Protein backbone atom coordinates (compact mmCIF):
# COMPACT_ATOMS: atom_id res chain seq x y z
CA UNK A 1 0.00 0.00 0.00
CA UNK A 2 1.29 3.48 -0.89
CA UNK A 3 1.80 5.87 2.03
CA UNK A 4 -0.75 8.59 2.52
CA UNK A 5 0.40 12.10 1.50
CA UNK A 6 1.27 14.47 4.36
CA UNK A 7 -1.08 17.34 4.93
CA UNK A 8 0.51 20.78 4.78
CA UNK A 9 0.76 22.58 8.09
CA UNK A 10 -1.82 25.21 8.68
CA UNK A 11 -0.41 28.76 8.40
CA UNK A 12 -1.05 31.20 11.23
CA UNK A 13 -3.16 34.16 10.28
CA UNK A 14 -1.28 37.44 9.66
CA UNK A 15 -3.42 39.17 12.25
CA UNK A 16 -1.94 37.01 14.98
CA UNK A 17 1.56 38.62 14.61
CA UNK A 18 2.27 41.53 16.92
CA UNK A 19 3.34 44.54 14.87
CA UNK A 20 6.60 46.10 16.08
CA UNK A 21 5.45 49.58 15.38
CA UNK A 22 2.16 49.09 17.16
CA UNK A 23 3.76 47.53 20.28
CA UNK A 24 5.10 50.86 21.57
CA UNK A 25 2.73 53.72 21.82
CA UNK A 26 3.59 56.99 20.06
CA UNK A 27 3.52 58.81 23.37
CA UNK A 28 6.54 56.83 24.65
CA UNK A 29 8.94 58.54 22.24
CA UNK A 30 10.99 61.37 23.73
CA UNK A 31 10.45 64.66 22.01
CA UNK A 32 13.34 66.05 19.95
CA UNK A 33 13.22 69.28 21.89
CA UNK A 34 13.92 67.48 25.14
CA UNK A 35 17.35 66.17 23.91
CA UNK A 36 20.32 68.34 24.90
CA UNK A 37 22.17 69.45 21.80
CA UNK A 38 25.96 69.03 21.98
CA UNK A 39 26.60 72.27 20.23
CA UNK A 40 24.27 74.21 22.50
CA UNK A 41 25.79 72.75 25.70
CA UNK A 42 28.89 74.97 25.55
CA UNK A 43 28.33 78.67 25.18
CA UNK A 44 30.08 80.53 22.39
CA UNK A 45 31.98 82.68 24.89
CA UNK A 46 33.78 79.62 26.30
CA UNK A 47 35.78 79.07 23.09
CA UNK A 48 39.46 80.15 23.24
CA UNK A 49 40.50 82.65 20.64
CA UNK A 50 42.96 81.49 17.93
CA UNK A 51 45.63 84.08 18.66
CA UNK A 52 46.40 82.97 22.24
CA UNK A 53 46.61 79.33 21.06
CA UNK A 54 49.20 80.25 18.43
CA UNK A 55 51.23 82.14 21.05
CA UNK A 56 51.10 79.13 23.38
CA UNK A 57 52.30 76.85 20.59
CA UNK A 58 55.36 79.04 19.95
CA UNK A 59 58.42 77.94 21.94
CA UNK A 60 59.94 80.51 24.28
CA UNK A 61 63.46 81.71 23.52
CA UNK A 62 66.19 79.88 25.48
CA UNK A 63 67.57 81.84 28.35
CA UNK A 64 71.25 82.43 29.07
CA UNK A 65 71.26 79.72 31.74
CA UNK A 66 69.79 77.22 29.30
CA UNK A 67 72.41 78.12 26.67
CA UNK A 68 75.18 77.68 29.23
CA UNK A 69 73.78 74.28 30.16
CA UNK A 70 73.71 73.19 26.53
CA UNK A 71 77.29 74.40 25.97
CA UNK A 72 78.51 72.59 29.07
CA UNK A 73 76.77 69.40 27.95
CA UNK A 74 78.42 69.70 24.54
CA UNK A 75 81.84 70.31 26.10
CA UNK A 76 81.42 67.24 28.29
CA UNK A 77 81.32 65.13 25.13
CA UNK A 78 85.13 65.30 24.81
CA UNK A 79 87.14 63.38 27.35
CA UNK A 80 89.49 60.48 27.82
CA UNK A 81 86.52 58.20 28.41
CA UNK A 82 84.83 58.94 25.09
CA UNK A 83 87.60 59.92 22.68
CA UNK A 84 87.24 58.34 19.25
CA UNK A 85 88.74 58.93 15.80
CA UNK A 86 86.99 61.26 13.42
CA UNK A 87 84.49 59.55 11.11
CA UNK A 88 86.25 58.31 8.00
CA UNK A 89 89.78 58.77 9.35
CA UNK A 90 90.30 55.11 10.14
CA UNK A 91 89.77 52.31 7.68
CA UNK A 92 89.62 48.58 8.34
CA UNK A 93 92.71 46.63 7.34
CA UNK A 94 92.77 44.89 4.00
CA UNK A 95 91.88 41.23 4.37
CA UNK A 96 93.53 39.28 1.57
CA UNK A 97 92.95 35.73 0.39
CA UNK A 98 89.19 35.77 0.99
CA UNK A 99 88.06 34.73 -2.47
CA UNK A 100 87.58 36.41 -5.83
CA UNK A 101 84.59 38.43 -4.71
CA UNK A 102 86.64 40.31 -2.12
CA UNK A 103 88.88 41.85 -4.78
CA UNK A 104 92.00 40.52 -3.06
CA UNK A 105 91.72 36.82 -3.77
CA UNK A 106 93.98 34.40 -5.59
CA UNK A 107 97.35 36.24 -5.61
CA UNK A 108 96.21 38.47 -2.70
CA UNK A 109 97.52 41.65 -4.31
CA UNK A 110 101.05 40.32 -4.91
CA UNK A 111 100.70 39.83 -8.65
CA UNK A 112 102.11 37.00 -10.76
CA UNK A 113 105.64 35.75 -10.16
CA UNK A 114 108.65 37.92 -9.46
CA UNK A 115 110.42 39.02 -6.31
CA UNK A 116 107.37 40.73 -4.85
CA UNK A 117 105.21 37.60 -4.99
CA UNK A 118 107.62 35.53 -2.90
CA UNK A 119 107.39 35.15 0.83
CA UNK A 120 109.83 37.34 2.70
CA UNK A 121 109.99 40.06 0.04
CA UNK A 122 110.71 43.49 1.47
CA UNK A 123 109.12 46.76 0.34
CA UNK A 124 111.84 49.35 0.92
CA UNK A 125 110.91 53.02 1.09
CA UNK A 126 113.51 53.90 -1.58
CA UNK A 127 112.48 51.04 -3.90
CA UNK A 128 111.07 52.35 -7.21
CA UNK A 129 109.89 49.13 -8.79
CA UNK A 130 113.20 48.19 -10.31
CA UNK A 131 113.92 51.41 -12.20
CA UNK A 132 117.03 53.47 -11.56
CA UNK A 133 116.59 54.93 -8.06
CA UNK A 134 116.90 58.63 -7.43
CA UNK A 135 120.12 58.37 -5.43
CA UNK A 136 121.78 56.82 -8.46
CA UNK A 137 120.22 59.17 -11.03
CA UNK A 138 121.39 62.36 -9.33
CA UNK A 139 124.86 63.62 -10.10
CA UNK A 140 127.52 63.50 -7.41
CA UNK A 141 130.71 65.29 -6.55
CA UNK A 142 133.37 62.96 -5.19
CA UNK A 143 135.22 64.04 -2.10
CA UNK A 144 137.29 62.81 0.82
CA UNK A 145 134.37 62.58 3.23
CA UNK A 146 130.60 62.29 3.34
CA UNK A 147 130.03 66.07 3.56
CA UNK A 148 131.51 66.60 0.10
CA UNK A 149 130.59 63.35 -1.61
CA UNK A 150 126.91 64.03 -2.43
CA UNK A 151 125.96 67.73 -2.18
CA UNK A 152 122.45 67.80 -3.65
CA UNK A 153 121.39 70.86 -5.57
CA UNK A 154 119.25 72.71 -2.97
CA UNK A 155 122.24 72.91 -0.59
CA UNK A 156 124.75 74.38 -3.05
CA UNK A 157 125.64 78.02 -3.70
CA UNK A 158 125.31 78.87 -7.40
CA UNK A 159 127.47 81.53 -9.00
CA UNK A 160 128.95 81.98 -12.45
CA UNK A 161 132.58 82.94 -12.63
CA UNK A 162 134.13 85.79 -14.63
CA UNK A 163 137.95 85.79 -14.51
CA UNK A 164 140.39 88.68 -14.68
CA UNK A 165 141.87 87.41 -17.93
CA UNK A 166 138.41 87.66 -19.55
CA UNK A 167 138.04 91.30 -18.46
CA UNK A 168 141.53 92.05 -19.75
CA UNK A 169 140.80 90.59 -23.18
CA UNK A 170 137.30 92.06 -23.78
CA UNK A 171 137.27 95.56 -22.30
CA UNK A 172 139.23 98.75 -23.02
CA UNK A 173 141.04 100.75 -20.38
CA UNK A 174 138.74 102.89 -18.23
CA UNK A 175 135.58 101.03 -19.29
CA UNK A 176 132.57 100.72 -17.00
CA UNK A 177 131.94 96.95 -16.76
CA UNK A 178 128.29 96.29 -15.82
CA UNK A 179 126.24 93.11 -15.78
CA UNK A 180 124.65 94.09 -19.11
CA UNK A 181 128.03 94.76 -20.74
CA UNK A 182 129.32 91.42 -19.46
CA UNK A 183 126.39 89.63 -21.16
CA UNK A 184 126.98 91.65 -24.36
CA UNK A 185 130.61 90.47 -24.41
CA UNK A 186 129.63 86.82 -23.81
CA UNK A 187 130.38 86.72 -20.07
CA UNK A 188 127.89 85.86 -17.31
CA UNK A 189 125.22 84.72 -19.78
CA UNK A 190 123.34 82.41 -17.36
CA UNK A 191 120.11 84.11 -16.32
CA UNK A 192 119.29 84.88 -12.69
CA UNK A 193 122.61 83.47 -11.46
CA UNK A 194 124.96 85.85 -9.60
CA UNK A 195 128.25 86.84 -11.20
CA UNK A 196 131.43 86.50 -9.20
CA UNK A 197 134.80 87.82 -10.34
CA UNK A 198 137.70 85.43 -9.73
CA UNK A 199 141.44 86.05 -9.90
CA UNK A 200 142.42 83.71 -12.74
CA UNK A 201 144.87 85.54 -15.01
CA UNK A 202 146.14 89.11 -14.76
CA UNK A 203 144.66 92.54 -15.32
CA UNK A 204 146.59 95.70 -16.21
CA UNK A 205 143.75 98.05 -17.19
CA UNK A 206 141.86 100.31 -14.75
CA UNK A 207 138.23 99.15 -14.92
CA UNK A 208 135.12 99.88 -12.89
CA UNK A 209 133.71 96.37 -12.44
CA UNK A 210 130.12 95.78 -11.28
CA UNK A 211 129.43 92.24 -10.00
CA UNK A 212 127.53 90.35 -7.30
CA UNK A 213 130.73 89.17 -5.65
CA UNK A 214 134.54 89.36 -5.77
CA UNK A 215 137.16 87.05 -4.44
CA UNK A 216 139.70 88.68 -2.16
CA UNK A 217 142.58 88.21 -4.62
CA UNK A 218 140.47 89.47 -7.57
CA UNK A 219 139.49 92.59 -5.65
CA UNK A 220 143.11 93.27 -4.74
CA UNK A 221 144.29 92.82 -8.37
CA UNK A 222 141.60 95.16 -9.80
CA UNK A 223 142.35 97.86 -7.26
CA UNK A 224 146.11 97.45 -7.77
CA UNK A 225 145.59 98.14 -11.49
CA UNK A 226 143.78 101.39 -10.63
CA UNK A 227 140.26 100.04 -11.02
CA UNK A 228 137.23 99.95 -8.74
CA UNK A 229 135.05 97.07 -7.48
CA UNK A 230 131.32 97.77 -7.14
CA UNK A 231 129.12 95.14 -5.53
CA UNK A 232 125.71 95.04 -7.18
CA UNK A 233 123.10 96.31 -4.73
CA UNK A 234 125.44 98.64 -2.82
CA UNK A 235 125.32 102.40 -3.37
CA UNK A 236 128.98 103.32 -3.03
CA UNK A 237 131.92 101.48 -4.69
CA UNK A 238 134.29 99.61 -2.42
CA UNK A 239 137.80 101.07 -2.57
CA UNK A 240 140.93 100.19 -0.69
CA UNK A 241 142.09 102.44 2.10
CA UNK A 242 145.12 104.68 1.28
Buried (B, 14 or more C-beta within 10 A) or exposed (E): EEEEEEEEEEEEEEEEEEEEEEEEEEEEEEEEEEEEEEEEEEEEEEEEEEEEEEEEEEEEEEEEEEEEEEEEEEEEEEEEEEEEEEEEEEEEEEEBEEEEEEEBEEEBEBEEEEEBEEEEEEEEEEEEEEEEEEEEEEEEEEEEEEEEEBBEEEEEEEBBBBBBBBBBEBBEEEBEBBBEBBBEBEBBEEEEEBBBBBBBBEBEBBBBBBBBBBBEEBBBBBBEBEBBBBBEEEEEEEEEEE
